[in-house]
């Protein structure tokens, strides 16, 4: 851990943690495709992750813990981005789904509903549904259960 890591805001730490989770999914099938790299680049820019930190996370995403202290809506929005990574190469690998379930658990979604949350999320077409629509759908699901 570098000296700059000591002075990072909690928001920056959450963003890096989330980015590392996305990288974990990209690497889950042991093949990071060009589409996945493109998506990772887009997300790293969104979260102001430096090129150096990007490379560090890409090499060792497991070195960055999942930070779960997020509001429900923020966790759902992060789930949406995780799904975009799962679907970036247009193949949903079993390893990616397994990793997604572990991350969803780490994000403090209800443990007994992780399979339902992941299954429902994967069934939604994230290419044709906005993050707002996804969030609304997931919040409705949580109310029903």
N, C-alpha and C positions, 0 to 999 in steps of 0.2 A: 504494500500500500504506500503510495507516494504522499508527500506532505500536502499536496492539493486535495487529496481524498479526505483529509482530516477536516478541511474547511468547507466541504460541500454542503449545500443546504439539503434539508430533508426532501424537498421537491426534486432536486437533482439526483439524489440517491434513489428515490422512487423511480425516476425515469430510467436510470441506468439499470436498476433491478428489473424493470419491465422489459427493457431492451434485451437484457441477458436472457429473460424467459423466451422472448421471440427467437433469439439465436438458438436456444436449446431445442425449440421445435424445428427450426431449419436444419439442425444437425442430427435430429433424432433418427433419420433414415440413412445416416452416414453419407449423404450426398447433398451438398448445397448447390442447387441449380442456379443458372443465370437469373431466372425470374426471382428466386429467393434473395439473391444478392442485391438485385435491383430494389426489391421491397425493403430489405434491411437498410440500404442506403437512404431510401426515402424516410424511413422511420428514424434513423439516426439524425438526419437533418431536422426533422420535426422536433426532436428532443434535445437539440443542440449538443450532440455527442461528438467530441473531437475525433479526428481520424485516428489518432493514437489510441484513444479509449475504444474506438470501434474495433481496431485490430486486436487489442487486448481481450475484449469481450468475445470476439469471434474465435480467438484461440482457446480461451478458457471460460466459457459462460458459467460453468459450475462454481467458479470462484466468487460469484456475486449472488448473495442470498435474495430470496423473494421477500419483498416487504409487503405485508398484508394489511397494514393500517390505512385503508382507503374507504371512502364512502361507497355505498352500494352502487350508485350510478357510475362512479369512476372505475370500480372493479368490472362492471359490465362493459364499459367502453374499452377497457384493456383486454377483456375477453374477445371483443370484436376484432381488435388488432391481432390477437393471437390466432384467431380463426383465419384472418386474411393470410397469415404466414402459412398455416396448414394448407390452405388452398392455392397458394401462390404458384406452385408448379402444376396445378390442375390434377394432382394425385394426392389422395388422402391415405397416407401410409399408417399401418397399425402402430408403428413406433411413435409416430407423431401424435396419434390419438392418445396413446398411453402417457406420453409426456404432457400433453394438454391436460389430461385428468390430474396428473400430479401438480401441475401449476395451478389449476383451478382450486384444488384442495389448499395449496399454499397461499392462495389469495383470500382464503377464509370464506369461501362459499360453503354452504351447509354440506358437511361431509356425506350425509345420507342422501344427498341430492346431486352429487357430482356427476354420476352417470347420466341422469336425466338432463341436467344442464348441458353437458357436453353433447349428448345425442340430439337434443332440441336445437342447440346452436349449430351443429354440423348440418342439420336438415335445412337450415335457412340459407338462402342464396345470397351470400355477402356481396356478390358482384352487383346485385340488383336491389339491395336494401341498404339504406343509409344507417349510420351509427345511431341516429336518433330513433329510427324505426326499430332497429335491433334492440335498443335499450327499452323502448316501450313494450315490445313483445316479451322480453325477458322479465320485466317488472310485472306484467300481467300474469305470466306463468308463476312467478313467486307468490302473487296474491292468491292464486287458485290452490296452491299446494299447502 
